[in-house]
Structure formats: C-alpha cells, structure tokens
Amino acid sequence: MKAANEAKPAGDATPVIFDTLKAAQELRKTGFEDRQAEAVVETISKAVSETVATKADLQLLRSEFDLLRSEMAAQENRIVIKLGGLMVTMIFVLLAIGPFYFRWVMSLVGTP
C-alpha cells in the first residue's frame, strides 16, 4: 500500500492527493481485513482521481468559454454591421421614393 495515492496528472495538472495508507489503517482499526481495506481504499482512490476536476480541467474549460465568448462577440459585430447597412439602405430608399410618395398622397387628398 502506498503512503499516498496521486491521480495521474494530465499535462501540468495538479494531482489529487488521497492518503491511502491512513485510510487503510482507519479501516483496519474498525475491523476490515487487509485485503478488504486495500480494496476499499483503491476503489475510493480511483473514484476521486477520475471525478475530481483538476486545475488543468478548469483552465481548459475557461479557455473554451473565453473562445466561445470571443466568437459570440464577433458574431454580434457582424450582425450590427449588417443591420447598420440595412438601415442605410432603407434611408436611401425612403429618400429616393419620398418625394414621389408625398406627391401621390397629395394627389389623393386633392391638394394641387
């Protein structure tokens, strides 16, 4: 039995430390046999090392989140630019047909 079991770090991950020797000793004090204590401790050690997020996991998640945010900001900029272009186009259309529309409305109401 090792003095402390460390989860296998991925890259520069900080390992999760679980003192397997101390845990096994505590189990033996309560009546577990050596093999039982070691099996329980090994199971717990594996579960902890496979499910606990490391600093590297959190850093990866943060970098993916930051990338998503920058992509969303870029998409927002493209939408704003397209809407701005649409507004400019509509203003030119209104300016172009405005006088004709005004004369037409005036002809309907009978004003020369």
C-alpha positions in Angstrom: 0.0 0.0 0.0 1.4 3.4 -1.0 1.7 6.2 1.6 -0.3 8.5 -0.7 -2.0 7.8 -4.0 -1.9 10.5 -6.6 -4.3 10.7 -9.5 -2.4 10.7 -12.8 -1.9 14.3 -13.8 -2.7 15.3 -17.4 -0.1 17.7 -18.6 0.5 20.3 -15.9 -2.5 19.2 -13.9 -2.3 19.4 -10.1 -2.7 15.8 -8.8 -5.5 14.9 -6.3 -3.8 13.5 -3.2 -5.6 10.8 -1.2 -3.7 9.2 1.7 -4.4 5.6 1.0 -2.2 4.3 3.9 -4.0 6.4 6.5 -7.4 5.4 5.1 -6.5 1.7 5.1 -5.2 1.9 8.7 -8.5 3.5 9.7 -10.5 0.7 8.0 -8.3 -1.9 9.7 -9.0 -0.3 13.1 -12.7 -0.8 12.6 -12.3 -4.5 11.7 -11.6 -4.6 8.0 -9.1 -7.3 6.9 -6.0 -6.1 5.0 -7.4 -7.2 1.6 -10.8 -5.6 2.3 -9.2 -2.3 3.4 -6.9 -2.1 0.4 -9.8 -2.9 -2.0 -12.0 -0.2 -0.5 -9.2 2.4 -0.4 -8.2 1.6 -4.0 -11.8 2.0 -5.2 -12.2 5.3 -3.4 -8.8 6.5 -4.8 -9.8 5.7 -8.4 -13.2 7.3 -8.0 -11.6 10.5 -6.6 -8.9 10.7 -9.3 -11.4 10.1 -12.1 -14.2 12.5 -11.0 -12.4 15.5 -9.3 -11.7 18.4 -11.6 -8.1 19.5 -11.6 -6.7 23.0 -12.2 -5.9 21.9 -15.8 -9.5 20.8 -16.3 -10.8 24.2 -15.1 -8.2 26.1 -17.2 -9.3 24.2 -20.3 -13.0 24.9 -19.5 -12.2 28.6 -19.0 -10.2 28.8 -22.3 -13.1 27.1 -24.2 -15.5 29.6 -22.5 -13.3 32.5 -23.5 -13.1 31.3 -27.1 -16.9 30.9 -27.2 -17.3 34.5 -25.8 -15.0 35.9 -28.4 -16.8 34.0 -31.2 -20.1 35.4 -29.9 -18.8 38.9 -29.8 -17.5 38.6 -33.4 -21.0 37.3 -34.5 -22.6 40.2 -32.7 -20.4 42.6 -34.5 -21.3 41.1 -37.9 -25.0 41.4 -37.1 -24.6 45.0 -36.0 -22.7 45.8 -39.3 -25.4 44.1 -41.4 -28.2 45.9 -39.5 -26.4 49.2 -40.0 -26.1 48.5 -43.7 -29.7 47.7 -43.9 -30.7 50.9 -42.1 -28.5 53.0 -44.5 -30.1 51.2 -47.5 -33.6 51.9 -46.1 -32.8 55.6 -45.6 -31.7 55.9 -49.2 -34.8 54.1 -50.5 -37.0 56.4 -48.4 -35.2 59.5 -49.6 -35.5 58.3 -53.2 -39.2 57.5 -53.2 -40.2 60.0 -50.6 -41.0 62.9 -52.9 -43.0 60.7 -55.3 -44.9 59.2 -52.4 -45.6 62.7 -51.0 -47.0 63.9 -54.4 -49.1 60.8 -54.7 -50.7 61.2 -51.3 -51.3 64.9 -52.0 -53.0 64.0 -55.3 -55.3 61.6 -53.4 -56.4 64.2 -50.9 -56.9 66.8 -53.7 -54.2 69.3 -53.0 -52.6 70.5 -56.2 
